[in-house]
């Protein structure tokens, strides 16, 4: 019995000692304890390794004065276009033109048969002569007091009526001829000599192709960059390139597209450029101070804006949004970039705004490849 009490007492002592040891907090995984001298800090803080700044290649691009290019799609149109119509009915007696003929203003297009219209003019002239004689006689009698004033007024009315009838007969006679209202080319003649015409029927279409117009529509944002008298380049669908001058800019936007009609006048003396041809119109605004850069340096900011990354005086990465002035076969012409900006041309996709970098001037071969050739080709 005493032996049993001794084992029980020993177990209680061991349990109490274990509990006291755990309470001190000085336990750890086996083998993890590290002895420390009295003068060491209770905790050793590990230092993070220093990361060297990323090396990027930079250039200071050339500056150029370049006219802003606004490209729009359009078509060519005749400067003047008219469809001539018969002013009176009748039979075509003479057809003076054919398709493709060139005519001058006032040239005869066709003539209808007179069909008594000349006789009507002659009769109206004879009636006018008679009414004039009656008025002269009435005025002589009126001076001697042998005719009433009412009869004199009637004679004057008769003369005015005869004059009106003569003018109407001459106008009807003049309608048998149709003449060109302006100089140009005869594009179509849908009638034949000897055929019958009704009043209002189409007889010919005349085009004035000098100048020829390249017509397109410019957007609201670009409207402020162009004006009447500015130069414009036009590339036709057949590859031909011509130069013209902005002649007209509408001040009333299209309700559907919110764009404004623009007309570019192009010299076309030989009528080599037809109407209705597809054209790409490049409007040239006033030249602006610009930077020439290759497309490869263009990147996106964290906010999704299109621009370029550069290095400031403290070797920190900065971002410049771009204003596209022109897109040429040799590269991009951009505005909005400071003159002293050092543009990152290699490594711009590996850094972000605010990063400290180690800029290295690009070697001469790289500068000539990326920048020099572009500037020479502008």
ZAMARGU-4260 file (C-alpha; in steps of 0.2 Angstrom, whole numbers, plus 5000, padded with zeros to 4 digits):
<rodrens>
0) 5000/5000/5000 | 5015/5012/5004 | 5023/5007/4988 | 5007/5012/4978 | 5007/5029/4987
5) 5025/5032/4982 | 5022/5029/4963 | 5007/5040/4964 | 5017/5054/4972 | 5031/5052/4960
10) 5019/5054/4945 | 5012/5070/4952 | 5029/5078/4955 | 5034/5074/4937 | 5018/5082/4930
15) 5021/5097/4940 | 5039/5099/4934 | 5034/5097/4916 | 5020/5110/4918 | 5032/5122/4926
20) 5045/5120/4911 | 5032/5122/4898 | 5026/5138/4906 | 5044/5146/4905 | 5042/5146/4885
25) 5060/5140/4883 | 5056/5125/4873 | 5058/5122/4854 | 5059/5109/4841 | 5073/5097/4845
30) 5090/5104/4838 | 5083/5121/4835 | 5089/5130/4851 | 5104/5141/4848 | 5115/5147/4862
35) 5118/5165/4864 | 5131/5175/4873 | 5125/5188/4886 | 5130/5202/4875 | 5121/5197/4859
40) 5104/5204/4855 | 5089/5193/4859 | 5084/5193/4840 | 5095/5194/4825 | 5087/5203/4810
45) 5092/5197/4792 | 5096/5211/4780 | 5088/5210/4762 | 5100/5209/4748 | 5102/5225/4738
50) 5095/5225/4720 | 5105/5234/4707 | 5095/5247/4696 | 5090/5240/4679 | 5100/5246/4664
55) 5090/5254/4650 | 5096/5261/4633 | 5091/5279/4630 | 5092/5292/4616 | 5088/5311/4615
60) 5078/5310/4598 | 5079/5324/4585 | 5066/5338/4583 | 5058/5342/4567 | 5044/5354/4561
65) 5031/5343/4553 | 5014/5347/4547 | 5000/5337/4556 | 4992/5324/4545 | 4974/5320/4545
70) 4969/5305/4534 | 4951/5303/4528 | 4943/5292/4515 | 4933/5300/4501 | 4929/5300/4482
75) 4932/5312/4468 | 4918/5323/4461 | 4915/5334/4447 | 4917/5353/4451 | 4901/5356/4441
80) 4888/5343/4435 | 4871/5346/4426 | 4858/5336/4417 | 4851/5346/4403 | 4832/5344/4400
85) 4821/5349/4386 | 4812/5366/4389 | 4798/5362/4377 | 4792/5347/4367 | 4796/5343/4349
90) 4806/5333/4337 | 4825/5334/4337 | 4831/5342/4321 | 4849/5343/4325 | 4860/5334/4338
95) 4876/5344/4339 | 4886/5333/4352 | 4891/5315/4356 | 4897/5307/4372 | 4915/5312/4376
100) 4914/5328/4367 | 4921/5344/4375 | 4910/5359/4374 | 4912/5377/4378 | 4900/5388/4387
105) 4886/5393/4375 | 4889/5379/4362 | 4874/5371/4354 | 4869/5354/4361 | 4853/5351/4351
110) 4839/5360/4341 | 4821/5355/4339 | 4810/5358/4324 | 4802/5375/4324 | 4784/5368/4321
115) 4776/5385/4318 | 4786/5394/4332 | 4795/5406/4320 | 4778/5410/4312 | 4771/5414/4329
120) 4785/5426/4332 | 4782/5435/4315 | 4764/5437/4318 | 4767/5444/4336 | 4779/5457/4328
125) 4766/5462/4315 | 4753/5464/4329 | 4765/5475/4338 | 4768/5486/4323 | 4749/5488/4321
130) 4746/5492/4339 | 4760/5505/4338 | 4752/5513/4323 | 4735/5514/4332 | 4743/5522/4347
135) 4752/5535/4337 | 4736/5540/4328 | 4727/5541/4345 | 4740/5552/4352 | 4739/5564/4337
140) 4720/5565/4338 | 4721/5567/4357 | 4732/5583/4355 | 4718/5590/4343 | 4705/5586/4355
145) 4696/5574/4343 | 4698/5558/4353 | 4693/5553/4371 | 4706/5550/4384 | 4698/5532/4387
150) 4702/5528/4369 | 4720/5534/4371 | 4722/5523/4386 | 4714/5508/4377 | 4727/5510/4363
155) 4741/5510/4375 | 4735/5495/4383 | 4734/5486/4366 | 4752/5491/4363 | 4758/5483/4379
160) 4748/5467/4376 | 4756/5466/4359 | 4774/5468/4366 | 4770/5454/4379 | 4764/5442/4366
165) 4780/5445/4356 | 4791/5442/4371 | 4781/5426/4374 | 4783/5420/4356 | 4802/5424/4356
170) 4804/5414/4372 | 4795/5399/4365 | 4805/5400/4350 | 4821/5401/4360 | 4817/5385/4369
175) 4819/5374/4354 | 4838/5376/4356 | 4848/5369/4371 | 4865/5376/4374 | 4879/5372/4386
180) 4878/5382/4403 | 4897/5380/4406 | 4912/5372/4398 | 4915/5354/4401 | 4914/5336/4394
185) 4898/5328/4388 | 4896/5312/4399 | 4880/5305/4392 | 4867/5309/4378 | 4852/5298/4380
190) 4843/5304/4364 | 4844/5302/4346 | 4842/5314/4331 | 4824/5314/4325 | 4817/5307/4341
195) 4802/5315/4350 | 4805/5324/4366 | 4793/5329/4380 | 4795/5345/4390 | 4807/5340/4405
200) 4815/5325/4396 | 4834/5323/4399 | 4845/5326/4384 | 4863/5327/4390 | 4874/5327/4405
205) 4889/5339/4406 | 4903/5338/4418 | 4916/5351/4423 | 4932/5341/4429 | 4944/5355/4430
210) 4946/5356/4445 | 4941/5339/4451 | 4936/5338/4469 | 4942/5325/4482 | 4927/5325/4494
215) 4928/5317/4512 | 4922/5321/4530 | 4933/5326/4544 | 4929/5322/4562 | 4925/5335/4576
220) 4942/5333/4585 | 4952/5336/4569 | 4941/5351/4563 | 4951/5364/4572 | 4968/5359/4564
225) 4963/5362/4546 | 4957/5378/4536 | 4952/5384/4519 | 4968/5386/4508 | 4978/5372/4517
230) 4987/5360/4506 | 4981/5342/4505 | 4988/5326/4497 | 4977/5314/4488 | 4981/5296/4484
235) 4969/5288/4471 | 4964/5270/4471 | 4975/5267/4456 | 4990/5273/4465 | 4991/5290/4458
240) 4996/5304/4470 | 4991/5322/4467 | 4991/5338/4477 | 4976/5350/4480 | 4970/5364/4491
245) 4956/5364/4503 | 4942/5374/4495 | 4928/5372/4507 | 4924/5365/4524 | 4906/5363/4530
250) 4901/5372/4546 | 4886/5360/4548 | 4890/5342/4554 | 4881/5327/4548 | 4867/5322/4560
255) 4872/5304/4558 | 4891/5304/4559 | 4895/5321/4567 | 4908/5324/4553 | 4910/5339/4542
260) 4911/5339/4523 | 4928/5344/4516 | 4932/5348/4497 | 4949/5348/4490 | 4951/5356/4473
265) 4964/5347/4462 | 4970/5354/4445 | 4964/5342/4431 | 4966/5351/4414 | 4967/5335/4404
270) 4953/5327/4413 | 4964/5312/4417 | 4956/5310/4434 | 4938/5305/4433 | 4923/5308/4445
275) 4918/5294/4457 | 4935/5287/4460 | 4940/5281/4478 | 4953/5292/4486 | 4963/5294/4502
280) 4964/5312/4507 | 4978/5318/4519 | 4975/5335/4526 | 4990/5345/4531 | 4988/5357/4545
285) 5001/5370/4551 | 5018/5362/4556 | 5022/5359/4574 | 5037/5355/4584 | 5038/5336/4584
290) 5049/5321/4589 | 5053/5307/4577 | 5053/5290/4585 | 5051/5272/4579 | 5035/5262/4582
295) 5045/5250/4594 | 5047/5263/4608 | 5028/5266/4610 | 5021/5257/4625 | 5006/5258/4637
300) 5005/5266/4654 | 4998/5258/4670 | 4982/5267/4666 | 4982/5261/4648 | 4987/5277/4639
305) 4998/5276/4624 | 5015/5285/4625 | 5033/5283/4628 | 5044/5280/4644 | 5059/5291/4648
310) 5072/5295/4661 | 5072/5311/4671 | 5086/5320/4679 | 5085/5308/4695 | 5086/5293/4684
315) 5068/5289/4687 | 5056/5282/4674 | 5043/5294/4668 | 5029/5292/4656 | 5024/5305/4642
320) 5007/5303/4633 | 5009/5305/4614 | 5000/5316/4602 | 5002/5308/4585 | 5006/5321/4572
325) 5009/5309/4557 | 5012/5290/4554 | 5025/5289/4540 | 5033/5273/4532 | 5049/5277/4542
330) 5042/5280/4559 | 5030/5291/4570 | 5030/5309/4571 | 5025/5314/4589 | 5021/5330/4598
335) 5020/5333/4617 | 5037/5326/4622 | 5049/5338/4630 | 5064/5343/4620 | 5077/5337/4633
340) 5068/5320/4636 | 5079/5305/4636 | 5068/5291/4628 | 5070/5273/4633 | 5073/5263/4617
345) 5077/5247/4625 | 5070/5239/4641 | 5055/5251/4642 | 5043/5236/4644 | 5053/5230/4659
350) 5051/5245/4670 | 5037/5255/4677 | 5034/5274/4681 | 5044/5279/4697 | 5057/5265/4695
355) 5076/5270/4697 | 5086/5264/4683 | 5103/5265/4676 | 5102/5274/4659 | 5115/5271/4646
360) 5116/5281/4630 | 5112/5270/4615 | 5127/5266/4604 | 5129/5276/4588 | 5123/5262/4577
365) 5107/5260/4587 | 5104/5279/4587 | 5106/5279/4568 | 5095/5264/4565 | 5081/5270/4577
370) 5082/5289/4575 | 5094/5296/4563 | 5087/5287/4547 | 5070/5293/4552 | 5075/5311/4553
375) 5084/5310/4537 | 5068/5303/4528 | 5056/5316/4534
</rodrens>
